[in-house]
Amino acid sequence: MAAQAGPLVDLSIDNDGIAILTMNRPPVNSLNLELLEEIGKSLDEVAKNKTKSMILTSSSPSVFSAGLDIMEMYKPDLKRAEIFWTTLQDVWIKLFGSSYITAAAINGHAPAGGCLLSMSCEYRVMVEGKYTIGLNETALGIVAPTWFMDTMCHTIPIRQAEYALTTARMFTVDEALQVGLIDESASDKADAIDKCKKFIRKFDKIPSLARAVTKQKIREGPLVRLQKNRQQDTAEFLGFLKNPKIQQSLEMYIQSLKQKAAK
Ligand SMILES: CCCCC/C=C\CCC/C=C/CC(=O)SCCNC(=O)CCNC(=O)[C@H](O)C(C)(C)COP(=O)(O)OP(=O)(O)OC[C@H]1O[C@@H](n2cnc3c(N)ncnc32)[C@H](O)[C@@H]1OP(=O)(O)O
């Protein structure tokens, strides 16, 4: 992977007071520990500054996020793996449970953890193209954690979520629109951000406390479930990493990604 040039995230506030959080870990914004830590810090900053809303996007021209960095799971240092997993849990709790308005401008592929980040926002606009979005864990021989599944069930009907999760379905932009995995499509990133802003403006006349408490109450179930089971969830993740068969599957998957990239 190319050496990192520049900060891993950019957080800016536009003239309307909307925070734009841009992931910037070329080539595919795979979520390693350092990127997750930076996303977490940015979410804290948005909350602390009482910014009314945030749009999550990517600096890549074709990938929103490739999901978790597989190298964090392949033959890992277990201490780092534990910190990696708890940081991912923290990011999800902060984003899914945020009181401010959130939207994702999905300007490219969004598999697995990339799909999770976008589903944790309240609104999704995806750029048209040959991009796909979904939770593909079962195709890798791994099981999406319960809170990934809960987030999908919070986004699309449970029957569709079960089918998508068990078949590792990656949705095209049109398919995602049809099932409600995304709310709108857009012609390019600027259009996606404009559409996210239009969504955010819908709340101009809604009292912000009522909006925030309503959001947090409707999201309470999945949040409480993870908060109660955090240690067990982490133990399952670490147990999964210690399984030789899983390590073998990950090795094969890494090889297939490298072969595809070399073509
Ligand atoms: C019973 C209870 C069990 C409990 C178990 C608990 C937990 C386990 C659950 C763990 C959850 C995991 C969720 C995840 O997010 S796993 C990650 C899944 N992600 C993917 O499968 C995406 C893989 N990537 C792609 O499909 C494509 O890269 C793409 C995103 C569509 C972009 O394609 P393209 O633009 O063509 O880029 P390349 O494919 O050429 O890739 C460039 C470069 O990047 C490397 N790479 C890609 N994805 C990842 C990744 N996720 N992690 C690390 N590295 C990645 C790729 O290998 C290339 O590298 P080189 O240039 O060095 O060859």
The ligand as an SDF file (V2000), in Angstrom:
LIG
                    3D

 63 65  0  0  0  0  0  0  0  0999 V2000
  -19.7850  -16.1470   15.6360 C   0  0  0  0  0  0  0  0  0  0  0  0
  -19.3330  -14.7350   15.9120 C   0  0  0  0  0  0  0  0  0  0  0  0
  -18.1380  -14.3650   15.0980 C   0  0  0  0  0  0  0  0  0  0  0  0
  -17.7200  -12.9850   15.4560 C   0  0  0  0  0  0  0  0  0  0  0  0
  -16.6590  -12.5560   14.5200 C   0  0  0  0  0  0  0  0  0  0  0  0
  -16.3110  -11.2150   14.8260 C   0  0  0  0  0  0  0  0  0  0  0  0
  -15.8740  -10.3700   13.9630 C   0  0  0  0  0  0  0  0  0  0  0  0
  -15.5220  -10.6130   12.5640 C   0  0  0  0  0  0  0  0  0  0  0  0
  -16.1290   -9.6220   11.6630 C   0  0  0  0  0  0  0  0  0  0  0  0
  -15.1460   -8.7450   11.0240 C   0  0  0  0  0  0  0  0  0  0  0  0
  -15.8380   -7.7470   10.1870 C   0  0  0  0  0  0  0  0  0  0  0  0
  -15.3250   -7.3530    9.0700 C   0  0  0  0  0  0  0  0  0  0  0  0
  -15.9390   -6.2850    8.2550 C   0  0  0  0  0  0  0  0  0  0  0  0
  -15.0780   -5.7900    7.1480 C   0  0  0  0  0  0  0  0  0  0  0  0
  -15.1360   -4.6290    6.8370 O   0  0  0  0  0  0  0  0  0  0  0  0
  -14.0040   -6.8800    6.3980 S   0  0  0  0  0  0  0  0  0  0  0  0
  -13.4010   -6.0050    4.9750 C   0  0  0  0  0  0  0  0  0  0  0  0
  -14.2380   -6.3420    3.8170 C   0  0  0  0  0  0  0  0  0  0  0  0
  -13.8690   -5.5370    2.6870 N   0  0  0  0  0  0  0  0  0  0  0  0
  -13.8450   -6.0180    1.4680 C   0  0  0  0  0  0  0  0  0  0  0  0
  -14.1070   -7.1850    1.2410 O   0  0  0  0  0  0  0  0  0  0  0  0
  -13.4600   -5.0590    0.3630 C   0  0  0  0  0  0  0  0  0  0  0  0
  -12.2700   -5.5470   -0.3740 C   0  0  0  0  0  0  0  0  0  0  0  0
  -11.8740   -4.5880   -1.3770 N   0  0  0  0  0  0  0  0  0  0  0  0
  -12.4980   -4.4620   -2.5770 C   0  0  0  0  0  0  0  0  0  0  0  0
  -13.4700   -5.1170   -2.8750 O   0  0  0  0  0  0  0  0  0  0  0  0
  -11.9290   -3.4550   -3.5270 C   0  0  0  0  0  0  0  0  0  0  0  0
  -10.6430   -3.1070   -3.0990 O   0  0  0  0  0  0  0  0  0  0  0  0
  -12.7780   -2.1790   -3.6930 C   0  0  0  0  0  0  0  0  0  0  0  0
  -13.1240   -1.5510   -2.3350 C   0  0  0  0  0  0  0  0  0  0  0  0
  -14.0700   -2.5020   -4.4500 C   0  0  0  0  0  0  0  0  0  0  0  0
  -11.9680   -1.1380   -4.5060 C   0  0  0  0  0  0  0  0  0  0  0  0
  -11.5280   -1.6940   -5.7120 O   0  0  0  0  0  0  0  0  0  0  0  0
  -10.3200   -1.0140   -6.5230 P   0  0  0  0  0  0  0  0  0  0  0  0
  -10.4960    0.4350   -6.5480 O   0  0  0  0  0  0  0  0  0  0  0  0
  -10.2210   -1.7570   -7.8050 O   0  0  0  0  0  0  0  0  0  0  0  0
   -9.0390   -1.2690   -5.5990 O   0  0  0  0  0  0  0  0  0  0  0  0
   -8.1740   -2.6030   -5.4730 P   0  0  0  0  0  0  0  0  0  0  0  0
   -9.0590   -3.7690   -5.2470 O   0  0  0  0  0  0  0  0  0  0  0  0
   -7.2350   -2.6590   -6.6250 O   0  0  0  0  0  0  0  0  0  0  0  0
   -7.3760   -2.3700   -4.1070 O   0  0  0  0  0  0  0  0  0  0  0  0
   -6.2820   -1.4590   -4.0370 C   0  0  0  0  0  0  0  0  0  0  0  0
   -5.3660   -1.9010   -2.9120 C   0  0  0  0  0  0  0  0  0  0  0  0
   -6.0810   -1.8800   -1.6760 O   0  0  0  0  0  0  0  0  0  0  0  0
   -6.0300   -3.1690   -1.0420 C   0  0  0  0  0  0  0  0  0  0  0  0
   -7.2970   -3.3780   -0.3030 N   0  0  0  0  0  0  0  0  0  0  0  0
   -8.5430   -3.3550   -0.7820 C   0  0  0  0  0  0  0  0  0  0  0  0
   -9.4440   -3.5450    0.1920 N   0  0  0  0  0  0  0  0  0  0  0  0
   -8.7450   -3.7080    1.3230 C   0  0  0  0  0  0  0  0  0  0  0  0
   -9.1190   -3.9520    2.7020 C   0  0  0  0  0  0  0  0  0  0  0  0
  -10.4070   -4.0460    3.0950 N   0  0  0  0  0  0  0  0  0  0  0  0
   -8.1330   -4.0700    3.6090 N   0  0  0  0  0  0  0  0  0  0  0  0
   -6.8280   -3.9580    3.2550 C   0  0  0  0  0  0  0  0  0  0  0  0
   -6.4040   -3.7330    1.9660 N   0  0  0  0  0  0  0  0  0  0  0  0
   -7.3580   -3.6010    1.0210 C   0  0  0  0  0  0  0  0  0  0  0  0
   -5.8520   -4.1300   -2.2090 C   0  0  0  0  0  0  0  0  0  0  0  0
   -5.3150   -5.3570   -1.7570 O   0  0  0  0  0  0  0  0  0  0  0  0
   -4.8940   -3.3510   -3.0710 C   0  0  0  0  0  0  0  0  0  0  0  0
   -3.6060   -3.4380   -2.4540 O   0  0  0  0  0  0  0  0  0  0  0  0
   -2.2680   -3.4870   -3.3030 P   0  0  0  0  0  0  0  0  0  0  0  0
   -2.2690   -2.2470   -4.1400 O   0  0  0  0  0  0  0  0  0  0  0  0
   -1.1810   -3.5390   -2.2720 O   0  0  0  0  0  0  0  0  0  0  0  0
   -2.3330   -4.7400   -4.1290 O   0  0  0  0  0  0  0  0  0  0  0  0
  1  2  1  0
  2  3  1  0
  3  4  1  0
  4  5  1  0
  5  6  1  0
  6  7  2  0
  7  8  1  0
  8  9  1  0
  9 10  1  0
 10 11  1  0
 11 12  2  0
 12 13  1  0
 13 14  1  0
 14 15  2  0
 14 16  1  0
 16 17  1  0
 17 18  1  0
 18 19  1  0
 19 20  1  0
 20 21  2  0
 20 22  1  0
 22 23  1  0
 23 24  1  0
 24 25  1  0
 25 26  2  0
 25 27  1  0
 27 28  1  0
 27 29  1  0
 29 30  1  0
 29 31  1  0
 29 32  1  0
 32 33  1  0
 33 34  1  0
 34 35  2  0
 34 36  1  0
 34 37  1  0
 37 38  1  0
 38 39  2  0
 38 40  1  0
 38 41  1  0
 41 42  1  0
 42 43  1  0
 43 44  1  0
 43 58  1  0
 44 45  1  0
 45 46  1  0
 45 56  1  0
 46 47  1  0
 46 55  1  0
 47 48  2  0
 48 49  1  0
 49 50  1  0
 49 55  2  0
 50 51  1  0
 50 52  2  0
 52 53  1  0
 53 54  2  0
 54 55  1  0
 56 57  1  0
 56 58  1  0
 58 59  1  0
 59 60  1  0
 60 61  2  0
 60 62  1  0
 60 63  1  0
M  END
$$$$
